[in-house]
Amino acid sequence: MNIALITGASSGMGMEFARQLDRSLHKTDEIWLLARRREPMEELARTLQHKTQIIAMDVTLDSAVKQFAEVLAISNPKITVLVNCAGVGKYGKFAHQSDEEVSNMMQLNIVALTRMTKLCLPYMRRGSKIIQLASGAAFVPQKAFAVYAASKAYVYSLSRALNKELAERGIRVMAVCPGPVNTPFLSRAYGEDSNIGRLKKLATMEAESVVNKAVMDCKRGKSVSVCGLPMKALYYATQGIQNLLCKFT
Ligand SMILES: NC(=O)c1ccc[n+]([C@@H]2O[C@H](COP(=O)([O-])OP(=O)(O)OC[C@H]3O[C@@H](n4cnc5c(N)ncnc54)[C@H](OP(=O)(O)O)[C@@H]3O)[C@@H](O)[C@H]2O)c1
């Protein structure tokens, strides 16, 4: 059985990936939707053509990840696409953030994403794809978004390295690096009254176009997907030399 697995599928870009992959994946039997909240995933599932499995779990919990590993071992699927969308950001000065806020970002954005990637790899074959939600925040350290930006720099670096490492197995890894995207993430990160600066507000994009670009870039075999002019400018300005070096490592 061929499956696509999407984490963070109860909201924002994860939901949008489910909708767009539902239309574009023809050799995939089921789409597995994973997040903590079951209800929005059930609602989403009703609108999809593919058969779906809903996995309501907290990816930061050891026990839940172990259970999910058992589910994979029993059903032994071929994972054609893994989209790691589950992520969280909390705006604010490092010294003022609670231990819990800092730990949540690291546990979800770094540890859980890495574990899910490692867990799914044995079920991937030549042609399988891994799409990792990094961020434009990966390109430059950001004051008052320090841990979040650093966590996304990790995702970006991991993805690019794995893309090289897994090439011999025919598995591609792509980092998606959007600027601000109009999803519930923004109010969770910046608060309801939105501390988001004017520039960021102007550069905010819709999930539909970011995901559409990511799905197309993934088909084209790109290692990084960057949507919108401001983010592209930042990407080329900051990653130019690294891209060159990446070709030779
Ligand atoms: N929106 C932006 O401006 C933006 C920009 C650049 C990058 N990104 C990145 O893109 C990804 C998707 O963001 P989004 O904008 O779609 O955010 P979102 O709408 O807030 O969605 C986040 C998703 O993560 C899930 N999640 C959170 N904690 C979880 C946990 N412990 N276990 C399992 N699932 C969990 C949430 O579902 P439950 O609450 O149901 O668990 C939700 O489905 C994130 O990695 C984010 O960092 C976002």
The ligand as a Gaussian input file, in Angstrom:
#p B3LYP/6-31G(d) Opt

LIG

0 1
 N        2.583000      30.420000       8.852000
 C        3.782000      30.962000       8.720000
 O        3.959000      32.190000       8.715000
 C        4.975000      30.068000       8.510000
 C        6.093000      30.598000       7.857000
 C        7.206000      29.798000       7.642000
 C        7.199000      28.492000       8.076000
 N        6.122000      27.994000       8.731000
 C        6.185000      26.610000       9.202000
 O        5.257000      25.844000       8.453000
 C        4.762000      24.763000       9.242000
 C        3.246000      24.773000       9.203000
 O        2.828000      25.991000       9.779000
 P        1.340000      26.542000       9.633000
 O        1.466000      27.956000       9.272000
 O        0.520000      25.634000       8.807000
 O        0.918000      26.460000      11.183000
 P       -0.432000      26.066000      11.903000
 O       -1.607000      26.423000      11.088000
 O       -0.309000      26.618000      13.285000
 O       -0.332000      24.473000      11.973000
 C        0.567000      23.801000      12.811000
 C        0.195000      22.331000      12.820000
 O        1.073000      21.641000      13.709000
 C        0.284000      20.753000      14.501000
 N        0.949000      20.493000      15.777000
 C        1.343000      21.418000      16.688000
 N        1.870000      20.810000      17.754000
 C        1.809000      19.462000      17.500000
 C        2.201000      18.320000      18.230000
 N        2.784000      18.420000      19.433000
 N        1.978000      17.098000      17.686000
 C        1.384000      16.982000      16.475000
 N        1.014000      18.041000      15.727000
 C        1.214000      19.255000      16.237000
 C       -1.028000      21.509000      14.693000
 O       -2.098000      20.636000      14.982000
 P       -2.701000      20.318000      16.426000
 O       -2.770000      21.607000      17.178000
 O       -4.027000      19.721000      16.103000
 O       -1.764000      19.325000      17.007000
 C       -1.225000      22.077000      13.304000
 O       -1.832000      21.124000      12.467000
 C        5.374000      24.957000      10.641000
 O        6.484000      24.113000      10.749000
 C        5.807000      26.403000      10.648000
 O        6.904000      26.599000      11.501000
 C        5.009000      28.752000       8.956000

